[in-house]
Amino acid sequence: MIRRPRLEGLLCTTRLTTLVAPAGYGKTTLLTQAHTDRPVVWHTCQEGHRLLQPMASALSAGWTSVPAVSGEDEAGRTHAIAALLADAWPEDVLVVLDDIHVLRQGDSAAQLLEALCLQLPPTARLVLSGRSLPPFSLRRLKVDGELSEINAAQLAFTAEETAVVAGHDVHDVTGGWPIAVRLVAETGTVEELADLVGEVVGREPEQTRALLRTAAAFDRFTADLLVELGHSGAPAILPDLARRGLFVEHVRAEPGWFALVPLAREFLEPAAGVHRAAARWFTSRGEYVRAVDSLAALEDWPGVTALLGDVLRTGGADAVLTATGLVPEDRRTAVVWQLEGVAHQLRGEWRQAADRFTKATEDGLTAELAWRMAWIQHLRGGPQDALQICDGYVPDGSDPTAESMLLSTAASAHWALGDLEAAAAKATGALRTATNDCAIGTAHTVLAMVAAAQGKRDELTEHYDIALDHAQKAGDVLGVIRIRSNRASHHVEAGEHRAALREIEEMLPLADVTGFATYRAIGLHNRGEALLGLGRLDEAAADFHAAQKVFDQAGSWLAAAPLVYLGEVHRLRGDRALAGFALQEALRLASAKNTVPHLVLAHVGLAELFACDDPDLAREHARKALELGESVTALLVLARLDEAKDLCQEAAEIATRRGDRAGFARALQLRGVLERDSVLLDQSLTLWREIGDPLGEIRVRTAQAALVGGAASEQLAGEARQQAADLGARVLAEAAAAVAETCRKASRPELFIQTLGGFRVLRDGEPLPPAAWQSRKARDLVKILIARRGRPITREALGNLLWPDEEPEKVANRLAVALSTARSVLRAGTGIVAEGDAIRLDPDVLPVDVVAFLADARAGLAAAQRNSSEARSLLAAAESAYHGDFLEEDPYEDWAAQLREEARLIYLQVVTVLAARAESGGEYALASRYCLRVLERDPYDEPAHLMLVRVLAAAGSHGEARRCYQTYVTRMREIEVDPRPFTASTRRRA
């Protein structure tokens, strides 16, 4: 053998190196000969490694551990595992993947390698070697100079190298094909490769020839296995063959294991009658997946079935699906169908799981089948569907663990339906029936949920502590995820938002690595609630959107929860149209499944939304919420509308009993406003500061300024306005600004029109009620005039827009009535101008928010180009004024489209500049919020994605930077753009 420095030097020059050539070109030999001081991770791919779990396990061996369970979000799990590996390996690691041609496009293992190409740090090196190119795009790496390619022409021996290896010049005959050159050197002749293989094998002793034939029956083997199969000389023969490079090679990823080189596997005839003994040997050593392969070769389907439980326990869902796929359908028993269903359930593939469970029930409904099917329905179909399955099984005591899990599932369904008495009874029964840690932990989890709903804080804490202990003992990863997510939700209810975030930071990495999208979505929703409680609206909105998308894709009733809170975020931002859409959709979903907790939240959200514009409708929603259960917020909405101090007191008492500090602070604040009591406001402010909720602080400080008045209060209200604007809480910013104006005795314009985030007309700062408009067409007329920005429109054209299908004579009369109505609402002389046959709106007379926004935004952008010191304040004021898209409630009207798109694009420019300035000034939290605002309106903005990843890492939020990078990769794939690699500055040091 000779050294080949001209090729060895290419292996570690860039992030990725590919070695692509047919069999026998010396790819593996080159890799093994190359000298490196780097720590090395080496893996040779086989058919069994096309799935994510086997590949991840092979790459993680000796460095970290990857949970064997897997959920439905395989893409998310792939990126999470890539991040886990990248963080576990040394920064200068060399990762070598041989026989990459085994992988196919779409294989989950190939997706893992693609993620590694992007997420390894710049100092690490990845080498992919095989007979074909990796099954994913390398264009971006190539363009960025991050890819080195070694092909067959480079790998072929030169004439000089051929002469050195073979002892004479056979280059013209072999073409420099390394394996042919080596075989010629070994045999002294040139024949067909099959003949050469046969001859070389024939020259070996019979003991070696017999050993090779037996080895050919297996993808991988050890000396101990071959000894068990009758080859006592295997411990000496195998290392000798590997040393000489004759047909046998070491499997670097699995010390002690060997494999035949491809040519030997192709031309050697495998020995017969070896798989029975091999299956026993594999089983005795816990190699259940390989034992299944041997039993399948014997078509011993009962033997395969007997091992499936062990395969699930040690290899996870992917391994079980591979194993069950070997069993012909006509030979599958209920056990096979059930375990295949369990595997699909673990992957979150609910439809496939339900199908397999249904097939398994042909032999009767067991307790385990019942609870698994019920849990699927609880997550997807709804709690009532789950209860139907639970009620269909009659316990017989044959499987206490499964019967306990079934009772816990029924308890969860009753909880979701608001029947706390039934939930408590079922959960107590589950605890009595439970016989192992997993079932005990699940029962305590549901008991904690019931205690939380009853306001029993001490009991819920105790139940969760016990549940977590048992789940960890059982190795129940999903149980741990559920418990931590639930505890986070209860921390939020108690106003303990930072404690909630700590729970989620423990839970989310588990959900990421296991790939359970549904559980991850629940965690993201709970984190969104905590972030909302801390006033971090943009981050909260991103989490709610992500959770809602997962629930929608799964067809789950759980989508109602993030929709409710998205409605609250939109309301606080002043985007009333989107708030209404989200809350009404949440109400529809919750009503369809009769999930009481979500119904209460949706009604409360709508009550708060309509409190200013339609008090009667707000009262109706608040009362409906109270009919379904206790609600501090609903009571406070009614108290504010009716100025009812007794309702404030009732709300405070409920909040105290439930440990709801935020609810108690709101009750104190409203009492302080109604009673004009500065002491109560001071107490409320203190509590909001303890909770860490800046939105609550802003409300109280605004109320204090309104109560006191004067120059000092003007400054206090101004500071509250600026803080609210920075957080994106435009409604609170406007309220504070109005108080500041009052304090300095400068009234707002008598009439002001809002069009951003929904249409409203304000008179003396108060919105006109819907009843003030006698005609929807009159409102549309005003909208059309606003959209033209002062440009006149003929009466005929205006009439055609309002009544496109009506006769001209009727249109003229209707237009006159609508115009009269609009002038009556806006009052004569306040902006609608008739000039001959044309009509226009005079924005100088009638102020409109979109006109003011465009002027402020352009002034701010121009100041930023000049690098003027006033740029930031101008841009921040413009950003704060953008409550939502122009006339958001009219998305399909062509006359609104141009102005809507113009305003939206300028808003994105404003936010992009603000984000860049915040990043350059080291204000990473502010920069991330601005990035999230861009991405909420344009999810495919690549610079915003990359800046978000960058600032999160700079702020030390490395896990969240990884998750946002995964979102960026997903978005770029959706528009067929190759993503950029994960930047070095975002990588957490191992």
C-alpha positions, 0 to 999 in steps of 0.5 A: 500500500502507498500513501497518497498525499495529493488526496489526503490533503483534500479531506479536511480543507472545507466543512464538507468533503465528498468522495464519490466513485464506484466500488473498488476505487479505494475510498475507504482505504484513502480515509483510513490512511489519511493522518489527522490529529482531529478526534474522529467519528466514523460510521459505515452505512448499511440498509438498517441505517436509513432510518433516523434512530439507527443512524443517530445511535451510531453517530452518538455512541460514546459521545451522548445519548439519543432517546429511542422514542420518536414523535410525528415531527421527524423533520424537527427531531432530525434538526434537534438531534443534529444540534445535540450531536454538534454540541456533544462532539469536539469543535474540531471533530472529523465525522466520516460517513462511508458507503453513503450510497446506501441512503436514499432521497427522503430517508430520515438518516439522509435528512440527519446528515443534511442537517449536520452539514448545516449545523456543524461548527466551521472548525469541524469537518464532515466527509461523505464517501460512497458510490453516488452523491449524497441524496440532498442538495449541496448547492449552497455549500458549493457556492459558499466555498464550503465543499470539496469534491473527490471523484473517481478520476482523482481516486484512480491510481496514476501510472506511477502509483499503479507500477508501485502497487502492482510491481509492473505497469498494468495501468492501461489494463486496469485504468488505475482502478485501485481494487483491480490493481491490488488484485492484480498485485495479489494474483499476478494476473488480470481476469474478470473481478469475479474470477479474481475474487474467486481465485483470491478466496481459493488461495486461502485455507479452507478454514478461511474460505468457510468463515467467509461464506458464513460471514456473507450471510450477515451485514455485520458480524463479530469473531464471537458470532462466528465462533458460535457458528463453528469457526473457532479460528475467527478471532485470529482470521478476521483481524488478519484479513482486515489487516491485509485488506482482503474482503473484510474490514473493521466497522469503525463505529462499532468496535469489535464488529466486521463487515465484508467489503462490497465486492466480497458481498457481491461474489461470495455465496452465503452459507446456509443453515446458520441463522437459527444459531445466530438468532439465539446468539444475537438474542442472548446479547440483546441484539434483538434487531439483528436476531429478528433479521436472522429469524426473518431469513428463516421465515420464523414469524412466531419467533420474530413476533416474540422479539418485537417487544424487546425491539421496541424497548431497545431500538424504538419505534423505527426499529419496530416498524422495520421489523414488523415490515418483514412479517407478511400480512397473512402471518401477522397476529394481534400482537404484531398489529398492536406493536406496530400501532404503538410504534406509529403512536410513538411517532405521532402518526395517529391515523396509522396507529389507529388503523393498526389498533383496529386490526389488533382488536379483531381478536378482542379489545384489550385494556392496552388497546383501549387506552392507546386508542382512547389517548389518540382520540383525546389528542385528535378527535376530542375528549368525548370520542376518547370517553366512548372508547374508555366506556367500551372496555369492561375491566377484568383485572388481567392487565392492571397497568393498562387499565390504570392508564385507561382510567387516567385517559378517561380522567383527562377527558372528563377534565377537558369537559369540565367535569372535575368530579368525574375526573377526580374519581377516575384518576383516583381509581387509576392510582389504586389500580396502577402497578408500575412507575409509569402508570403511577406517574400518569395518575398523579399527573391527572390528579394534579390537573384536577387540583389545579382546576379546583384551586388547590395549589399545595395538592397540585405541587405534591402530585406533580412532584410525585408524578415526575419522580415516578416518570423519571424512574420509569424512563417515561420520556413522554410522561416527563414532557407532559408533567413539565409542560403542565407545571409550566401552565400552572406556574403561568396561572399563578403569575410565576412566569419565570418558573414556567420558563424554567420548566419549559426549558427542561421540557422542550429539548426532550420534545425536540429530540424525540420529535413529538410535535404535539407535545412540543406544540403544547410546550410552545403554547405554555411558553407563549403564555409565560412570555405574554405574562412577561410582556414579550408579545412578539416572542409569545406570538411566534410560539402561539403561531407555531403551536397552532400550526402543529395542532391544525396539521394534526386536526387537533381540538387543542388548536383552540388554546393558542388561538385564544392567546393569539387573539389577546396578543393581537388585541394588545397590539391594536389589531382588532380584526385579527384578534376577532378572527382568532377568538371566533375560530377558537370559540368554534373549535371549543364549541365543537368539542365542548372543551370547557376550559377553552370555551371560557377563555374564548368568551373572556377574550371576546368580552375584553375585545368588545368592551370598548366598541360594543359593551352589550356584546362584551357583557354577553360573552363575559356572562357566558364565560361565568356560566361555564365556570369561575373566571376572574377576568370575566368578572373584571370585564363586567366590573369595568363596564358596570363600575361594579366594585362588588364584582372587583371584590368577588374577583379578588377573593377567587384569585386569592383562593386560586393563587392567581397573583395576576388576577388579584393585581388586576382586581386591585388595579380596577378597584383603585380606578373605580374608587380613585384610590392611589393606595390600591394602585400602589399595591397593584403596581408592587404586585405586578413588579413582583410577577415581572409583568411590564404590561400590568405595570404600564396599565397601573402607571397610566391609571396613576397618571390619569388619577393625579394629573399635572406635569409629573403625570404627563411625564409618567404617562409618556414613559408608560407610552414608550415602554408599551411601544417598545413591547409592541403593546400599541393599545396600551401605548395609545391609552398612555398617550391619551392620558399624557395629552389630557395631562398637558391639556392638548385634546386629540382631534375631534374626529380620527379614523383608524384603518390599520388593523381594522376600521374605526372612527374615533370621536373625542378619542372614543370609538363610534358604536356600530349602531352609529352607522346605519349602512355598511355601504356608507362605511365602505364608501368612506373606506374607498375614499381613504384608500384613494388618499385624496385622489378624486373618484367619479360618482359613477366609478364609486357607485360601480365599486359599491354596487357592481351588479346594480342598474345605474339608475338605482346606483345613483340613488343609493350612492346619494343616500350612502354619501349623506349617511357618511357625512352625517356620521362624520359630520358636515365639513369634516373631510368628504369633498364633492367637486362636480361629478367627483368625490374625494376625502381631504386628509388634511381635514380628516386625520387618518392613521395610515396617512400619518403612518406613511409620513412618519415612516418615510421621515424615519427611513430618510433620517436613518439613511442620513444617520440622523440622531432622530431616526430611532424615535421617528421609526419607533413611533411609526412602528408603534402606529402600525396596528395591523394591515390596512383594512384587514377586515376587507382582504379581498377588496381590490380597491384596498390592495395597493395601499395595504401592500404599500403600507405593509412593505414600508412597515417591514422596512421600518422594522428591519432598520430598527432590528439592525440598529438594535443588534448593532447597539447590543440590544439583543432582546429588542432586536429579536422582537423586531425580527419576530415582527418581520417574520410574522408578516413575511415568514420567508424573509431570510435576513430576518431569520438569520438575524434572529438566530444571530441575536438569540445566540449573542444573548445566550439563548442557544437552544432557542437559536437552534430551534429558530434555525430549524424554522429558517431551514424549513421555510427556505425548503418550502420555497426551494432555497438552500439554507445557509449553514448554522453560523459559528457565533450561534453554537453553544460551546460543548 
